[in-house]
Amino acid sequence: MTTEIRHIVYDIGHVLVHYDPLVPFSRIIPDAEKRARFFAEVCTDAWNHEQDRGRPWPEAEAEAIARHPEEAENIRAFRAHWDEMIPYAYEDSVALYQSLIAAGHDVTLLTNFAPDTFRICRTRYPFLEEGRGITVSGEVGMAKPDRDIFDRHVETFGLAPEATLFIDDKAVNVEGAKAAGWQAVRFTGADALKTDLAGFGITV
């Protein structure tokens, strides 16, 4: 028997909003291999992790520079040009998110963005004000797939975990939601998600 879904939690991160490191870092670090190494080993994962834990930008930047002093210039450029890197949204997933709301579904957003990052996004993307509400894990010092962030979401919005469907593009976060007793599906594209949603009796 299909579980009745009464609430949908839509992760935003790379599902709805993302930054493109090729803009402007293809100019700042022209060599593709060096650029890829910078984002893989120096900035992206470590930077996001610091923000996920609620660290503000200046602290995360200082920590990254302390670990990689040879990359200080590029690390500072990452922060300075971050605003230039985020004018990109996955239009199909944003449209699907809005369709869920228009169809009367109870939808909440969940993001790992740090509060200062998210404030910029909210001024740029009106759809972030739609739906029932938003939980910013950085504001509570937690990050997916930590069990606490899912429990906090349940507490904040009065959810029943077994009747809550979590949508995210990262397998580890989907598994984290399932471990917290939620229903969960991995976002691999809008068409695939529509099929997954139909399995729960949700149509958009």
Secondary structure by P-SEA (a helix, b strand, c coil): ccccccbbbbbcccccbbbbcccccccccccaaaaaaaaacccaaaaaaaaaacccaaaaaaaaaaacccaaaaaaaaaaaccccccccaaaaaaaaaaaaaaccbbbbbbcccaaaaaaaaacccccccccccccccccccccccaaaaaaaaaacccccccbbbbbccaaaaaaaaaabbbbbbbccaaaaaaaaaaacccc
